[in-house]
Amino acid sequence: MLLEGVQSPKDLRTMSTSQLQRLASELRQSIIETTARTGGHIGASLGTVELTLALHRVYDTPHDKLLWDIGHQAYAHKLITGRLENFGTLRQLGGISGFLKRRESEYDVWEAGHASTSLSAALGLAKARDLMHANYRVVAVIGDGALTAGMAWEALNQIGHLKTPMVVVVNDNSMSIAPNVGAFSRYLTDLRSAPAYSRLKQEVEGLLEGIPVFGTQIKRTVERVKDLVHYAMLAGNVFEELGFRYFGPLDGHSLDALIPVLSNARDVNEPVIVHVITQKGKGYRPAEEHPGEFHGPGPFEVASGRFIKKSEPPSYSQVCSDTLIEIAKTDPTVVAITAAMPDGTKLDKFAAVFPDRFFDVGIAEQHAATFAAGLALAGMKPVFAVYSTFIQRAYDQVIHDVCHQDLPVVFAIDRAGLVGADGATHQGVFDVSFLRTVPNIEIAMGKDEGELRSLLSEALHRPHPVAIRYPRGSGQGIDLSGPIPPIAWGEAQWTFHGQDLTLVAFGPIYYTAAAVRELLQAQGYSVGLVNARFVKPLDTVTLTQVANTTKAIMTIEEHVISGGFGSAVVEWAHRDGIAIPIRIEGLPDEFIDHGPVNYYLNLYELDAEGLARKAQRWLDSLNIVHAEQ
Ligand SMILES: Cc1ncc(C[n+]2csc(CCOP(=O)(O)OP(=O)(O)O)c2C)c(N)n1
């Protein structure tokens, strides 16, 4: 294996193209075999194998700075930068991350997980280089999907203005997770289908270079012709009009095409776009044929490409989409929005039934929120289904455009809570804190998919913005047949009364709280239980009654403690002068890495045994003794 001999990218720099091609197939093999076991971003990473080799061959990494947008396409980069041995631990607890991590390698220059940040960061590095008289080069790789985000265009705008030398590689596979969308995506398709563009341009320029120049008059004429040709050729190339030199489109799987062009681009003293065409899933038939499903699958069987799935109840996302379809059948004002996640949110199902009432806006969460505001303003009922981690990007739009005008937009907040293998950048554990501080918005999370259905249905009749949270993965297996049961808006469900302690749980962790209650009851404590359902409005009526009948309250949530549900309960008690001991159980003030959700719940003692242990210790410290003592 050539790959085993690659200690660092330096080893690539002495290899022949045919050796690099062999290395490319070994890299693919390794990516396929590992992701088949661990799951992960196989499609994007198979698509960038040659590009990775060419970049590390042409650039003097890590002295030169190579940035990968999102970082999900960088498995080949990991494999040739000292992580071959550990690659089998990809996305596993304590193993290497599915994204780039600065602490993992000096070759990981920039950490991400969210899209479209690489160009801004690259410009920062390039500008710092110039100001500090350093001499490294900067190159960023960004996908056509990531280029649908406003943030990428904010960076292009400034790069073109500053004219700072750096290279932006546009990795164009015409896919985001699903097929890429939007007018700019269409534009890239046009550029792709006109490969003669740059060839012709180079030929004309070469021809003019070849004209012998005698005398200033002729020289000026040649320059003038060059300019005219330049402008004629430029017409229509957005990148060049923004101030970049444009190279491409190139076959991103041909080392013979990539290496010379990247070498030329590297030495240009102004910003350059290198437009490479790649195929998502390249080299693995099932991933080539089903690039959407193989964007970030779980484990699969290599030979057949079949996913290894346990039979589980439908996911919360599925229930959300089904519920919206059910409601939309009788309510023509319901529309659904996703920011490039039709599969993840399962809104693809909604799209199949209501193609005209479904909008994939691209990786554009900010736009999605304000677009929803506009729809709501005109009387529609927009539901923006968005992962908790990605709504972070639309915070100002939520505050300024939706909540400030009190517009009835429903945010269906998917992946709320810990997410597992995607790790720190993707945990959905901050949204309660940052949303509940905003006036007008109402925030709820049911204990299961049955309540998700009811909450969504009620949310669509609220005159205010509403956020309905639900976690990643399968529901509890609740029977969802029959009409959607109503749920009393703003009311908690007080399921058990108890004199020693009452557990107040927010979200599906209610079921853990129920197990905690059993454990404590078995110890002889009298323990109550509340399914909070709402953090805003908080059901202070029920909480007041609880406080009057129990000696202590423990709140439980799968969300950071700071500013979360428990924090809201403590604020209420403080404000209303309710003198009862309250203990908040939730996640700590730190970024939580990748690894199984259950592992972290156990680590932070948020599983039933851990919570029961903590509750018991706490009750002891409060001198609350159960009946038998
Ligand atoms: C802000 C944000 N929204 C959504 C996502 C989810 N996401 C991860 S990869 C991806 C598609 C990226 O497409 P592209 O940049 O073309 O890269 P490719 O996977 O095609 O190589 C999306 C939407 C994200 N990472 N960040």
The ligand as a Gaussian input file, in Angstrom:
#p B3LYP/6-31G(d) Opt

LIG

1 1
 C      -25.141000      26.604000       8.148000
 C      -25.298000      25.178000       7.748000
 N      -26.488000      24.739000       7.290000
 C      -26.640000      23.450000       6.923000
 C      -25.596000      22.576000       6.997000
 C      -25.784000      21.106000       6.674000
 N      -24.934000      20.691000       5.547000
 C      -23.796000      20.001000       5.743000
 S      -23.025000      19.650000       4.321000
 C      -24.206000      20.420000       3.412000
 C      -24.102000      20.456000       1.922000
 C      -22.896000      21.184000       1.482000
 O      -22.854000      21.187000       0.094000
 P      -21.502000      21.579000      -0.625000
 O      -20.913000      22.778000       0.004000
 O      -21.787000      21.648000      -2.083000
 O      -20.535000      20.378000      -0.297000
 P      -20.622000      18.854000      -0.801000
 O      -21.169000      18.094000       0.367000
 O      -21.512000      18.790000      -1.983000
 O      -19.233000      18.508000      -1.100000
 C      -25.204000      20.932000       4.228000
 C      -26.408000      21.624000       3.757000
 C      -24.369000      23.077000       7.493000
 N      -23.312000      22.287000       7.655000
 N      -24.245000      24.367000       7.856000

